[in-house]
Amino acid sequence: MESRASTPVGQARREAIIDAALHQFLTKGLTATTLKEIQRESGSSTGSLYHLFKSKEALAGAVYADCSVRHQRAFLDELGRHDEPEAAVKGIVRMHIAWCVENPGMARFLATISEPAVLEAAEAELKEGNERFAAAVRAWWRPHAHYGTLQPLTAAQGLALWLGPAQEWIRAWLLGAFEKPPSKAETELLADAAWLCLRETAK
């Protein structure tokens, strides 16, 4: 795994490299992009880049992790805004669609990267963050499931039903199948569908 920046200057340099890498990967694709091009765009030295990232795949993994962390942060921020589970479930769907529309580059990178070496590098960097994120979702979910408002699902099951349809719609838009992202009415349709999937029903 790449070395971590430990100072404000090092962190700023790392962020500049990640931003440049995202732009280059989206513009030219992972295979065609060179580290030299990323180094030039970020304004970093060759030594700095290789000190932080041992390979292009490690850098792409860091980009993936950075995008994932930003989305997780937005998710948990939105979750914290709602007291009632129905409002939270629907609010998260709206947030996810809005985040992807506002950050199409990050959303497209997350939706299209499939190279095993990149995903392996991202997984190593995201391990602790993913565990914290899943724990936070479980902690929010557990009392609502206990009192019979939400179904007793695992975090993975819940997230798949929660955002799966919205994510597939967004993915199709990002890849050009749809000219426009979901409209307000379509977003509400997806939000309602998520709630119908996740709420507990009388047995």
C-alpha angles and dihedrals in degrees: 000000000000122000114265123237108243103183132059090249092048091047092050090050091049092050091049090052092048092049091049092046092052090051093048095045092050093045101044106011128248096278097049096044117094128205088235091062091049091047091052095047094046093048091229127136121253089244093054093050095050091043090058099035125031096198144002089259091054090051092048088050090053090051090051091048092048092052091047093050091051091052093046090051091052090047094053093043090055092044090055092056095067133069098185120067095224091054090046095049093049093040092055092053090051091046093050093052093044092048092052092047092048093044104033094156094055092041092051092048091052092046099048109034110105105150108130094220091053094047090047091053091047092048092055091052095042098046098100094036093050091050091051091047094049090046091052092050091047091049090053094043100046101072092044090052090045092055093045101252099111130033116259096253133152117251090255093050092045095049092047092055092038100053105007098097093041091048093051090050091049092046091053090051093047091051093049102256090120125039093215136029118249113303122231090265092047091048090054089049090055092045092051091047091052091052092049089052096047106037119096114246127207112268 
